[in-house]
Amino acid sequence: MIVNTCEQHAAGGKPAYELDLRERTFKISHLQILDEKGNLDAEREPNLSAEDLIKLYRTMVLARAVDDRLLKLQRQGRIGTFPLCTGQEAASCGPALAMTPKDWFVGSFRELAGRLLRGEPIENGFLVFNGYEEGNTFPGGERTLPISIIIGAQALHAVGIAYAMKIRGETDSAVVCFVGDGATSQGDFHEAMNFASVWQVPVVFVCANNQWAISLPREKQTHSQTLAQKAIAYDMPGIQVDGNDALAMYQATKEALDRARAGEGPTFIEGVTYRLMMHTTSDDPSRYQPPEQLEAWQGRDPLVRFKSYLEAKGIWNDKQQAAMEVEIKQEIEDAVKAFEAKTDFKPDTPFDHVFGTEVPKIEEQRAEFLHHLREESTDA
């Protein structure tokens, strides 16, 4: 037992307070079910159907193919800059599989795989990264929030939603909030963690620790040995997971969601992964990423190990792989054509959402914006 006594300020020379801190031991566990070579820890293998396993794999492959197509479109000047998810597919896809349609998906900007598994159309990503907010909505996606560019800000939204759910007495749903390692160095993240714990709301924080906050390596942004241990300060369960192991990410999230729906409060999951491509297309990772580090992580590819796992289970083969790749290529090409065929967007939509009511100054700016558009159209 440790007793901390303050200086004597109270009347009669007695201590103003005594703080009794009992000794406690804190431990952060690490979860891996499928290792880099596709070897399985059978005792921890989740009970998933062949259909779900193939869905999980196909979505991760689809996300990487969409990433590649987005990169080509950006280099051709057909969309704007965007963040890539290559190498991190399992970190969002596994958790998304553990969710139900009643759960809320509150993401940042690198969860393409999870969003696709959630039902977001391929076309939406093309729209969003070409500047059309319409790409943030889709039928059935009412509980999938738009991407958040401001680092860590979505964590506060997630806790607010979870608090509202608790007040309304929802017991069959929860919130999954995705953040990157850089977000754990932001104040918004810690405020969200604190309130989530104080209010004991049904939220699961999933951190994709991809080792880089743009060009800043993890070891230079925090001295914590793990990011998962940040949960200790807020008295919530924390676990570190192999973020390239889709099975482990699924299992950790499922257990956390079960606790959340049962009224047992929040959980923090650190998924250890790696960003195999640039932060965004405006970034040059060759200026700061050690080549040997990148090569080592390429050997831990979540897609390669999951394919080996499916083959070992006898539910996947080369013929299925080839057929799937043909299907995915066609799906993406169809989405590109649909995206580039759209011409009916209202150009002054952003002005509609600055305030809830009409503001004269904003309307003046709208008129000026539309005037310039007409002039440009005439000149062309």
VOTOR-818312 format. One record per residue: x, y, z of N, C-alpha, C in turn; residue in three letters. Coordinates in pm, whole numbers, plus 50000, padded with zeros to 5 digits. Example, Ala and Ser with C-alpha at 12.3 -4.5 7.8 and 13.67 -1.06 7.14 Angstrom:
<nodes>
    n_xx    n_yy    n_zz   ca_xx   ca_yy   ca_zz    c_xx    c_yy    c_zz   rest
   51319   49431   50780   51230   49550   50780   51320   49670   50780    Ala
   51285   49775   50708   51367   49894   50714   51290   50003   50787    Ser
</nodes>
This chain:
<nodes>
    n_xx    n_yy    n_zz   ca_xx   ca_yy   ca_zz    c_xx    c_yy    c_zz   rest
   50085   49881   50000   50000   50000   50000   50089   50124   50000    Met
   50051   50224   49917   50125   50349   49912   50033   50458   49964    Ile
   50079   50535   50062   49999   50645   50116   50070   50774   50084    Val
   50000   50863   50014   50055   50991   49975   49987   51099   50059    Asn
   50064   51168   50140   50007   51269   50230   50056   51407   50191    Thr
   49964   51505   50185   50002   51639   50143   50062   51716   50262    Cys
   50105   51836   50234   50158   51922   50340   50046   51957   50439    Glu
   50083   51997   50559   49983   52026   50663   49930   52168   50644    Gln
   49807   52174   50590   49741   52303   50571   49611   52311   50650    His
   49558   52198   50689   49429   52199   50758   49445   52244   50902    Ala
   49333   52287   50959   49335   52333   51099   49380   52219   51190    Ala
   49456   52253   51293   49503   52154   51388   49625   52079   51339    Gly
   49682   52121   51226   49804   52058   51178   49785   51923   51114    Gly
   49662   51881   51087   49638   51752   51024   49645   51764   50872    Lys
   49677   51657   50803   49681   51662   50657   49544   51698   50599    Pro
   49543   51776   50490   49418   51814   50426   49351   51693   50363    Ala
   49429   51596   50318   49371   51474   50263   49476   51365   50263    Tyr
   49430   51246   50254   49519   51132   50237   49470   51052   50116    Glu
   49562   51019   50026   49529   50943   49907   49586   50803   49921    Leu
   49498   50706   49924   49537   50566   49942   49542   50497   49806    Asp
   49661   50469   49759   49677   50404   49629   49721   50259   49651    Leu
   49635   50166   49622   49669   50026   49638   49750   49980   49516    Arg
   49843   49893   49539   49928   49845   49432   49845   49766   49331    Glu
   49869   49797   49203   49800   49726   49096   49901   49688   48988    Arg
   49875   49579   48922   49962   49534   48814   49887   49547   48683    Thr
   49951   49611   48585   49888   49631   48455   49962   49549   48350    Phe
   49886   49489   48261   49946   49406   48157   49871   49426   48027    Lys
   49947   49436   47918   49887   49447   47785   49914   49317   47710    Ile
   49808   49251   47667   49821   49125   47594   49836   49151   47444    Ser
   49898   49055   47376   49913   49062   47231   49840   48943   47169    His
   49761   48969   47065   49684   48864   47001   49727   48846   46856    Leu
   49761   48722   46822   49786   48683   46685   49726   48544   46665    Gln
   49648   48525   46561   49588   48396   46532   49649   48335   46406    Ile
   49679   48422   46310   49736   48379   46182   49868   48451   46161    Leu
   49978   48376   46163   50108   48442   46154   50146   48478   46010    Asp
   50266   48532   45995   50311   48583   45865   50314   48477   45756    Glu
   50332   48354   45794   50339   48243   45697   50203   48176   45674    Lys
   50101   48226   45738   49969   48166   45724   49944   48052   45821    Gly
   50035   48033   45917   50016   47928   46018   49909   47970   46117    Asn
   49823   47876   46152   49706   47905   46234   49720   47857   46378    Leu
   49678   47943   46471   49661   47902   46610   49519   47849   46621    Asp
   49503   47718   46602   49369   47658   46591   49283   47681   46714    Ala
   49345   47691   46832   49266   47710   46954   49198   47846   46958    Glu
   49254   47942   46886   49199   48077   46887   49122   48111   46760    Arg
   49115   48019   46667   49048   48046   46540   48900   48078   46564    Glu
   48853   48192   46514   48711   48227   46534   48620   48136   46452    Pro
   48498   48124   46498   48401   48037   46433   48332   48114   46320    Asn
   48397   48117   46205   48344   48188   46089   48314   48088   45978    Leu
   48207   48114   45905   48170   48025   45794   48265   48046   45677    Ser
   48269   47950   45587   48351   47962   45466   48308   48085   45387    Ala
   48178   48111   45386   48126   48228   45314   48182   48358   45370    Glu
   48185   48369   45504   48238   48490   45566   48389   48503   45543    Asp
   48460   48393   45549   48604   48397   45528   48638   48442   45387    Leu
   48565   48391   45289   48589   48430   45150   48549   48576   45129    Ile
   48440   48616   45192   48398   48757   45184   48507   48848   45239    Lys
   48565   48808   45350   48672   48887   45413   48792   48899   45320    Leu
   48834   48787   45263   48949   48787   45172   48919   48868   45046    Tyr
   48803   48845   44987   48769   48914   44863   48765   49065   44882    Arg
   48713   49109   44995   48705   49253   45020   48843   49314   45036    Thr
   48933   49243   45100   49069   49294   45114   49138   49304   44978    Met
   49118   49203   44893   49175   49206   44759   49113   49319   44678    Val
   48982   49336   44690   48912   49443   44620   48967   49580   44663    Leu
   48985   49599   44793   49035   49728   44843   49172   49760   44785    Ala
   49258   49661   44776   49391   49687   44721   49382   49720   44572    Arg
   49294   49652   44501   49277   49680   44358   49218   49819   44336    Ala
   49124   49860   44423   49068   49994   44413   49176   50097   44442    Val
   49257   50071   44542   49370   50158   44575   49459   50180   44452    Asp
   49492   50070   44386   49578   50078   44268   49512   50160   44156    Asp
   49381   50140   44138   49310   50215   44033   49301   50362   44070    Arg
   49277   50392   44196   49274   50530   44241   49407   50599   44216    Leu
   49516   50528   44242   49648   50586   44220   49670   50619   44073    Leu
   49629   50529   43985   49643   50555   43841   49559   50675   43799    Lys
   49435   50683   43850   49349   50796   43817   49408   50927   43867    Leu
   49466   50925   43986   49525   51047   44041   49645   51091   43958    Gln
   49729   50997   43920   49847   51030   43841   49808   51082   43703    Arg
   49690   51044   43656   49640   51090   43527   49563   51221   43538    Gln
   49549   51271   43661   49478   51396   43683   49328   51384   43679    Gly
   49278   51262   43699   49132   51240   43689   49064   51243   43825    Arg
   49140   51237   43935   49088   51264   44070   49193   51343   44146    Ile
   49155   51389   44264   49250   51463   44346   49337   51371   44430    Gly
   49408   51431   44526   49495   51350   44612   49410   51262   44704    Thr
   49467   51150   44746   49393   51060   44835   49490   50979   44919    Phe
   49445   50924   45033   49529   50839   45117   49515   50693   45076    Pro
   49624   50620   45073   49620   50480   45033   49607   50388   45154    Leu
   49543   50272   45134   49525   50178   45244   49605   50049   45224    Cys
   49684   50041   45116   49758   49919   45085   49845   49874   45202    Thr
   49827   49748   45242   49901   49692   45355   49822   49693   45484    Gly
   49717   49775   45489   49639   49791   45612   49498   49734   45601    Gln
   49473   49656   45498   49336   49609   45472   49277   49532   45590    Glu
   49354   49447   45653   49303   49363   45762   49263   49445   45884    Ala
   49330   49558   45905   49307   49639   46025   49168   49700   46029    Ala
   49105   49719   45913   48968   49771   45913   48867   49666   45867    Ser
   48912   49572   45783   48821   49472   45729   48779   49371   45837    Cys
   48873   49328   45920   48841   49236   46028   48738   49294   46123    Gly
   48760   49415   46174   48661   49477   46261   48525   49497   46193    Pro
   48526   49535   46065   48400   49558   45995   48318   49430   45986    Ala
   48385   49316   45971   48314   49189   45966   48248   49156   46099    Leu
   48308   49203   46207   48254   49177   46341   48133   49264   46372    Ala
   48110   49367   46293   48001   49461   46319   47870   49413   46257    Met
   47760   49467   46308   47628   49443   46251   47581   49573   46186    Thr
   47476   49567   46103   47424   49690   46042   47378   49793   46144    Pro
   47348   49750   46267   47303   49844   46370   47419   49916   46438    Lys
   47542   49868   46418   47658   49933   46477   47698   50054   46393    Asp
   47760   50150   46458   47806   50271   46390   47953   50256   46349    Trp
   47983   50290   46226   48119   50289   46172   48166   50434   46166    Phe
   48260   50469   46254   48312   50606   46259   48460   50600   46222    Val
   48491   50638   46099   48626   50619   46048   48706   50746   46033    Gly
   48833   50725   45998   48919   50838   45962   48922   50842   45809    Ser
   49038   50816   45748   49045   50824   45602   49122   50709   45538    Phe
   49155   50605   45617   49233   50496   45560   49165   50361   45584    Arg
   49032   50361   45586   48957   50238   45610   48878   50193   45487    Glu
   48936   50208   45370   48867   50170   45247   48816   50028   45254    Leu
   48899   49934   45300   48859   49793   45304   48738   49773   45394    Ala
   48739   49833   45511   48628   49820   45603   48500   49882   45548    Gly
   48515   49993   45478   48399   50059   45420   48338   49974   45309    Arg
   48422   49914   45227   48372   49828   45121   48299   49707   45179    Leu
   48354   49648   45284   48287   49534   45347   48155   49579   45410    Leu
   48153   49702   45455   48033   49760   45516   47922   49783   45412    Arg
   47958   49777   45284   47858   49794   45179   47871   49921   45098    Gly
   47975   49999   45125   47993   50122   45049   48029   50090   44904    Glu
   47961   50150   44806   47992   50123   44665   48133   50170   44628    Pro
   48196   50099   44537   48331   50136   44491   48333   50279   44439    Ile
   48229   50316   44368   48220   50447   44306   48234   50561   44407    Glu
   48190   50537   44531   48191   50644   44631   48331   50700   44655    Asn
   48430   50611   44659   48567   50658   44682   48615   50749   44571    Gly
   48579   50718   44448   48617   50803   44335   48553   50940   44348    Phe
   48428   50942   44391   48356   51069   44408   48419   51154   44518    Leu
   48440   51093   44635   48493   51168   44749   48627   51232   44715    Val
   48716   51155   44653   48850   51208   44627   48856   51290   44499    Phe
   48740   51315   44441   48732   51414   44334   48656   51537   44383    Asn
   48632   51541   44515   48573   51660   44574   48423   51659   44590    Gly
   48359   51546   44564   48213   51540   44574   48172   51474   44706    Tyr
   48113   51553   44795   48069   51501   44925   47960   51395   44910    Glu
   47894   51393   44794   47791   51292   44771   47847   51151   44785    Glu
   47978   51137   44771   48041   51007   44785   48045   50955   44927    Gly
   48005   51037   45023   48007   50996   45163   47875   50933   45208    Asn
   47779   50922   45117   47651   50863   45154   47616   50750   45058    Thr
   47541   50654   45107   47492   50546   45022   47377   50476   45094    Phe
   47286   50417   45017   47172   50347   45078   47220   50236   45171    Pro
   47168   50236   45292   47211   50138   45391   47331   50183   45471    Gly
   47384   50298   45439   47503   50348   45509   47472   50457   45608    Gly
   47349   50458   45658   47308   50563   45752   47389   50562   45881    Glu
   47444   50447   45916   47528   50440   46037   47677   50425   46003    Arg
   47711   50470   45883   47851   50478   45842   47881   50625   45820    Thr
   47960   50684   45909   47986   50828   45900   48082   50860   45786    Leu
   48078   50985   45735   48174   51027   45632   48317   51017   45683    Pro
   48411   51011   45591   48551   51007   45633   48586   51136   45707    Ile
   48680   51127   45799   48723   51242   45877   48869   51272   45844    Ser
   48894   51389   45793   49031   51428   45756   49105   51485   45877    Ile
   49034   51554   45965   49098   51613   46083   49141   51499   46176    Ile
   49269   51492   46207   49323   51379   46283   49265   51371   46423    Ile
   49197   51260   46452   49146   51233   46586   49011   51293   46618    Gly
   48960   51384   46535   48835   51453   46567   48717   51357   46573    Ala
   48722   51251   46492   48608   51158   46486   48589   51080   46615    Gln
   48692   51073   46699   48681   51001   46826   48577   51067   46916    Ala
   48570   51200   46913   48470   51271   46993   48330   51245   46940    Leu
   48317   51239   46807   48185   51210   46748   48140   51069   46789    His
   48235   50976   46787   48202   50837   46822   48149   50827   46964    Ala
   48214   50895   47055   48171   50890   47195   48036   50959   47212    Val
   48015   51068   47140   47886   51136   47146   47773   51046   47099    Gly
   47797   50974   46989   47696   50881   46938   47669   50771   47040    Ile
   47777   50716   47096   47763   50608   47194   47688   50655   47318    Ala
   47713   50779   47359   47644   50834   47476   47494   50847   47447    Tyr
   47463   50893   47325   47321   50905   47287   47254   50767   47284    Ala
   47326   50667   47237   47272   50531   47234   47243   50482   47375    Met
   47333   50516   47466   47314   50473   47606   47191   50541   47667    Lys
   47175   50669   47638   47060   50743   47691   46930   50685   47635    Ile
   46934   50645   47509   46814   50592   47443   46788   50446   47480    Arg
   46882   50386   47548   46863   50249   47592   46887   50144   47486    Gly
   46966   50177   47383   46999   50079   47280   47096   49976   47338    Glu
   47060   49850   47330   47146   49745   47385   47191   49645   47278    Thr
   47149   49667   47154   47186   49575   47048   47279   49639   46946    Asp
   47344   49748   46984   47433   49818   46892   47546   49885   46969    Ser
   47652   49919   46896   47769   49985   46955   47836   50069   46847    Ala
   47943   50137   46883   48017   50222   46791   48159   50169   46778    Val
   48209   50162   46655   48349   50130   46632   48414   50254   46572    Val
   48514   50306   46641   48584   50428   46599   48725   50393   46554    Cys
   48757   50424   46429   48889   50395   46374   48977   50520   46379    Phe
   49098   50502   46430   49197   50610   46433   49332   50555   46389    Val
   49424   50645   46358   49561   50605   46329   49649   50630   46448    Gly
   49775   50585   46441   49864   50605   46555   49887   50754   46583    Asp
   49886   50836   46477   49904   50980   46497   49794   51042   46581    Gly
   49674   50986   46573   49561   51040   46649   49582   51027   46800    Ala
   49658   50925   46842   49679   50904   46986   49767   51012   47047    Thr
   49823   51099   46963   49901   51212   47013   49821   51342   47008    Ser
   49691   51329   46978   49604   51447   46970   49516   51457   47094    Gln
   49486   51579   47133   49402   51601   47251   49262   51546   47236    Gly
   49205   51557   47116   49069   51507   47094   49058   51359   47131    Asp
   49160   51282   47095   49159   51139   47123   49151   51113   47273    Phe
   49231   51183   47350   49235   51160   47495   49108   51210   47564    His
   49052   51318   47514   48924   51363   47568   48816   51258   47541    Glu
   48819   51201   47422   48720   51098   47386   48738   50974   47474    Ala
   48861   50932   47493   48888   50814   47577   48839   50839   47720    Met
   48865   50959   47770   48827   50990   47907   48675   50987   47925    Asn
   48604   51055   47836   48459   51058   47846   48398   50921   47822    Phe
   48456   50844   47730   48404   50709   47704   48411   50624   47829    Ala
   48519   50640   47904   48536   50562   48026   48448   50614   48140    Ser
   48443   50747   48156   48361   50806   48262   48214   50769   48244    Val
   48168   50776   48119   48027   50749   48091   48001   50600   48066    Trp
   48107   50521   48053   48094   50378   48024   48002   50353   47904    Gln
   48037   50416   47794   47954   50407   47673   48001   50292   47584    Val
   47912   50244   47496   47945   50130   47410   48024   50168   47286    Pro
   48153   50193   47303   48239   50231   47191   48366   50148   47192    Val
   48411   50109   47074   48536   50034   47058   48631   50121   46974    Val
   48744   50157   47031   48845   50234   46958   48941   50136   46891    Phe
   48953   50145   46758   49046   50059   46683   49153   50148   46623    Val
   49275   50133   46672   49387   50214   46624   49473   50134   46527    Cys
   49482   50180   46403   49572   50118   46306   49709   50183   46321    Ala
   49795   50116   46395   49930   50167   46416   50016   50128   46296    Asn
   50022   50217   46198   50098   50186   46076   50240   50239   46080    Asn
   50285   50279   46198   50424   50317   46227   50461   50459   46183    Gln
   50372   50527   46109   50407   50660   46059   50290   50757   46074    Trp
   50317   50873   46133   50222   50984   46131   50274   51080   46024    Ala
   50231   51057   45902   50287   51115   45780   50433   51070   45773    Ile
   50530   51158   45803   50671   51117   45796   50734   51100   45934    Ser
   50654   51114   46039   50707   51102   46175   50694   50959   46224    Leu
   50805   50892   46256   50796   50753   46302   50733   50744   46440    Pro
   50672   50629   46467   50600   50611   46592   50685   50642   46715    Arg
   50810   50599   46713   50893   50617   46832   50925   50763   46861    Glu
   50902   50853   46765   50927   50995   46789   50802   51071   46829    Lys
   50685   51006   46822   50564   51077   46861   50511   51034   46997    Gln
   50558   50917   47047   50517   50874   47181   50625   50783   47238    Thr
   50644   50792   47369   50746   50708   47435   50684   50581   47491    His
   50554   50563   47474   50488   50441   47521   50541   50320   47446    Ser
   50564   50211   47518   50612   50090   47453   50508   50032   47359    Gln
   50381   50049   47394   50270   50011   47307   50171   50127   47306    Thr
   50087   50133   47205   49979   50231   47207   49863   50179   47290    Leu
   49849   50047   47293   49739   49986   47368   49742   50023   47516    Ala
   49862   50046   47571   49871   50076   47714   49811   50212   47750    Gln
   49782   50294   47650   49715   50421   47679   49576   50398   47737    Lys
   49521   50279   47715   49391   50246   47772   49396   50239   47924    Ala
   49513   50207   47980   49526   50189   48124   49490   50316   48201    Ile
   49533   50430   48147   49507   50557   48215   49358   50586   48227    Ala
   49279   50528   48136   49135   50553   48137   49056   50435   48191    Tyr
   49127   50339   48249   49066   50225   48315   48969   50150   48223    Asp
   49018   50126   48101   48939   50046   48007   49028   49934   47954    Met
   48971   49823   47908   49052   49715   47851   49131   49763   47729    Pro
   49256   49721   47720   49339   49753   47604   49413   49630   47559    Gly
   49423   49611   47429   49491   49494   47375   49567   49532   47249    Ile
   49684   49473   47231   49760   49491   47109   49740   49368   47021    Gln
   49709   49392   46894   49676   49285   46801   49765   49295   46678    Val
   49797   49181   46618   49864   49182   46489   49766   49241   46388    Asp
   49789   49364   46348   49696   49434   46260   49692   49382   46119    Gly
   49786   49294   46082   49785   49232   45949   49719   49094   45953    Asn
   49668   49058   46069   49600   48930   46089   49450   48959   46097    Asp
   49379   48935   45985   49237   48967   45979   49156   48889   46082    Ala
   49197   48765   46109   49124   48684   46208   49137   48744   46348    Leu
   49257   48785   46383   49280   48843   46516   49207   48976   46531    Ala
   49209   49058   46426   49137   49185   46432   48987   49162   46445    Met
   48937   49062   46374   48795   49027   46387   48763   48984   46530    Tyr
   48843   48892   46583   48814   48834   46714   48822   48939   46825    Gln
   48925   49022   46821   48940   49125   46925   48824   49223   46922    Ala
   48781   49260   46801   48671   49355   46788   48539   49291   46830    Thr
   48519   49166   46793   48395   49097   46830   48380   49091   46982    Lys
   48488   49054   47050   48482   49046   47196   48455   49182   47258    Glu
   48517   49285   47201   48497   49421   47253   48354   49468   47227    Ala
   48299   49434   47111   48161   49471   47081   48062   49399   47171    Leu
   48092   49273   47199   48005   49197   47291   48002   49264   47429    Asp
   48118   49307   47476   48124   49375   47606   48049   49508   47600    Arg
   48069   49581   47491   48004   49712   47478   47852   49699   47480    Ala
   47800   49604   47404   47654   49586   47398   47598   49536   47531    Arg
   47683   49470   47610   47639   49419   47741   47648   49526   47849    Ala
   47686   49647   47812   47694   49756   47907   47823   49762   47986    Gly
   47928   49696   47935   48055   49689   48007   48157   49793   47961    Glu
   48111   49891   47884   48196   50004   47851   48288   49989   47733    Gly
   48383   50084   47719   48469   50093   47601   48590   50000   47606    Pro
   48653   49984   47489   48776   49904   47473   48867   49976   47374    Thr
   48997   49961   47393   49094   50017   47299   49176   49904   47238    Phe
   49176   49895   47104   49250   49792   47032   49357   49858   46947    Ile
   49481   49817   46966   49590   49864   46881   49622   49755   46778    Glu
   49601   49785   46652   49635   49692   46545   49769   49730   46485    Gly
   49871   49648   46509   50005   49679   46461   50017   49640   46314    Val
   50031   49739   46228   50036   49716   46084   50144   49806   46024    Thr
   50138   49827   45893   50238   49910   45828   50180   49971   45702    Tyr
   50215   50094   45677   50171   50163   45556   50271   50135   45443    Arg
   50232   50049   45350   50323   50006   45244   50338   50108   45132    Leu
   50247   50204   45127   50254   50308   45023   50269   50444   45090    Met
   50249   50549   45011   50264   50684   45064   50147   50724   45155    Met
   50171   50825   45238   50065   50876   45326   49946   50922   45243    His
   49971   51009   45150   49877   51045   45044   49959   51056   44916    Thr
   49890   51081   44805   49962   51089   44679   50048   51215   44667    Thr
   50041   51304   44765   50128   51422   44765   50255   51399   44845    Ser
   50275   51276   44888   50385   51240   44977   50487   51152   44905    Asp
   50614   51163   44944   50720   51077   44890   50784   50999   45005    Asp
   50735   50876   45033   50786   50800   45147   50931   50756   45133    Pro
   50985   50758   45013   51125   50718   44994   51221   50814   45064    Ser
   51173   50930   45101   51258   51029   45168   51276   50999   45316    Arg
   51190   50912   45372   51200   50887   45516   51183   50740   45555    Tyr
   51124   50656   45472   51105   50515   45507   51231   50434   45478    Gln
   51288   50367   45580   51404   50281   45555   51365   50165   45462    Pro
   51437   50143   45353   51401   50037   45257   51394   49899   45321    Pro
   51484   49872   45415   51486   49741   45478   51362   49720   45566    Glu
   51312   49828   45625   51190   49820   45705   51069   49792   45617    Gln
   51062   49861   45506   50953   49839   45412   50954   49696   45359    Leu
   51072   49646   45327   51085   49509   45275   51040   49407   45379    Glu
   51077   49430   45503   51038   49338   45610   50887   49332   45625    Ala
   50822   49446   45618   50676   49449   45634   50603   49395   45511    Trp
   50665   49405   45395   50604   49345   45276   50592   49194   45293    Gln
   50682   49137   45372   50677   48994   45400   50567   48956   45499    Gly
   50500   49055   45555   50391   49031   45650   50255   49068   45590    Arg
   50248   49071   45460   50130   49112   45384   50005   49038   45432    Asp
   49900   49113   45470   49778   49047   45519   49706   48964   45412    Pro
   49717   49003   45285   49649   48929   45178   49715   48795   45152    Leu
   49848   48794   45150   49922   48671   45120   49895   48565   45226    Val
   49902   48606   45352   49882   48507   45459   49739   48455   45463    Arg
   49642   48543   45434   49503   48499   45440   49471   48404   45325    Phe
   49530   48428   45209   49512   48337   45095   49568   48200   45129    Lys
   49685   48195   45191   49745   48068   45231   49655   47995   45330    Ser
   49595   48070   45421   49505   48013   45521   49382   47950   45455    Tyr
   49321   48021   45361   49204   47969   45291   49238   47844   45211    Leu
   49355   47845   45147   49398   47728   45069   49420   47608   45160    Glu
   49478   47633   45277   49502   47524   45372   49371   47465   45424    Ala
   49267   47547   45430   49136   47499   45475   49060   47427   45363    Lys
   49113   47435   45242   49049   47368   45129   48930   47440   45072    Gly
   48919   47571   45098   48805   47647   45048   48845   47750   44943    Ile
   48970   47745   44897   49018   47840   44797   49123   47774   44709    Trp
   49123   47813   44581   49221   47757   44488   49253   47859   44379    Asn
   49346   47822   44292   49391   47914   44187   49280   47951   44090    Asp
   49192   47857   44061   49082   47884   43969   48989   47990   44026    Lys
   48957   47978   44156   48873   48077   44221   48942   48214   44225    Gln
   49072   48211   44248   49149   48336   44253   49144   48408   44118    Gln
   49166   48334   44012   49165   48394   43878   49029   48451   43844    Ala
   48923   48377   43876   48787   48424   43848   48756   48550   43928    Ala
   48798   48551   44054   48774   48667   44139   48844   48791   44085    Met
   48967   48776   44041   49043   48890   43990   48978   48949   43865    Glu
   48923   48864   43780   48851   48912   43661   48727   48990   43702    Val
   48653   48936   43798   48532   49002   43847   48564   49139   43907    Glu
   48666   49143   43990   48703   49267   44057   48747   49373   43956    Ile
   48824   49333   43858   48869   49429   43756   48749   49490   43685    Lys
   48650   49408   43652   48531   49458   43583   48449   49548   43674    Gln
   48435   49511   43800   48360   49593   43896   48421   49732   43907    Glu
   48553   49737   43912   48621   49865   43926   48605   49949   43800    Ile
   48619   49888   43684   48603   49962   43559   48462   50016   43545    Glu
   48363   49936   43586   48224   49983   43582   48204   50102   43674    Asp
   48270   50099   43792   48258   50209   43889   48324   50335   43835    Ala
   48437   50321   43766   48505   50437   43708   48416   50502   43602    Val
   48357   50419   43517   48269   50472   43413   48148   50544   43473    Lys
   48089   50485   43576   47974   50547   43640   48013   50679   43705    Ala
   48129   50683   43768   48177   50804   43833   48202   50915   43731    Phe
   48267   50883   43622   48303   50986   43524   48184   51026   43437    Glu
   48076   50949   43443   47957   50985   43365   47869   51084   43438    Ala
   47892   51103   43566   47807   51193   43645   47838   51340   43612    Lys
   47735   51413   43578   47751   51556   43546   47644   51642   43613    Thr
   47564   51581   43699   47448   51653   43754   47471   51708   43895    Asp
   47596   51723   43935   47622   51775   44069   47595   51925   44074    Phe
   47535   51970   44182   47507   52112   44203   47636   52177   44252    Lys
   47698   52265   44173   47831   52315   44207   47837   52400   44333    Pro
   47724   52463   44369   47726   52550   44486   47673   52483   44612    Asp
   47667   52348   44613   47618   52275   44730   47690   52312   44860    Thr
   47824   52331   44860   47892   52365   44986   47833   52487   45057    Pro
   47781   52580   44979   47724   52701   45041   47594   52670   45117    Phe
   47531   52559   45082   47405   52521   45148   47427   52478   45293    Asp
   47548   52442   45327   47571   52376   45456   47664   52453   45550    His
   47689   52580   45517   47773   52660   45607   47697   52692   45736    Val
   47571   52736   45721   47485   52764   45836   47350   52697   45814    Phe
   47274   52684   45919   47142   52622   45908   47039   52712   45842    Gly
   47065   52842   45845   46973   52938   45782   47051   53024   45682    Thr
   46978   53091   45597   47040   53174   45493   47109   53295   45555    Glu
   47234   53320   45511   47313   53432   45562   47351   53520   45442    Val
   47319   53649   45446   47345   53737   45330   47488   53731   45278    Pro
   47585   53733   45367   47725   53733   45322   47758   53603   45248    Lys
   47707   53492   45296   47731   53364   45229   47664   53363   45092    Ile
   47545   53421   45084   47474   53426   44956   47547   53514   44856    Glu
   47612   53620   44903   47694   53704   44815   47811   53622   44759    Glu
   47872   53542   44846   47984   53459   44801   47937   53352   44703    Gln
   47818   53298   44726   47763   53199   44634   47743   53261   44495    Arg
   47685   53381   44493   47659   53448   44366   47789   53478   44292    Ala
   47891   53519   44367   48021   53547   44305   48083   53419   44248    Glu
   48072   53310   44325   48126   53180   44281   48057   53135   44151    Phe
   47925   53144   44145   47851   53101   44027   47880   53191   43907    Leu
   47900   53319   43935   47935   53413   43828   48068   53375   43763    His
   48166   53342   43847   48297   53303   43793   48287   53173   43714    His
   48204   53082   43760   48185   52957   43687   48127   52981   43548    Leu
   48030   53072   43540   47970   53103   43411   48071   53169   43319    Arg
   48155   53255   43376   48258   53321   43294   48357   53220   43239    Glu
   48399   53125   43325   48494   53023   43281   48431   52936   43172    Glu
   48303   52908   43186   48234   52825   43088   48224   52898   42953    Ser
   48201   53028   42960   48192   53108   42838   48327   53116   42767    Thr
   48434   53137   42848   48570   53147   42791   48612   53016   42725    Asp
   48570   52905   42786   48607   52773   42730   48540   52750   42595    Ala
</nodes>
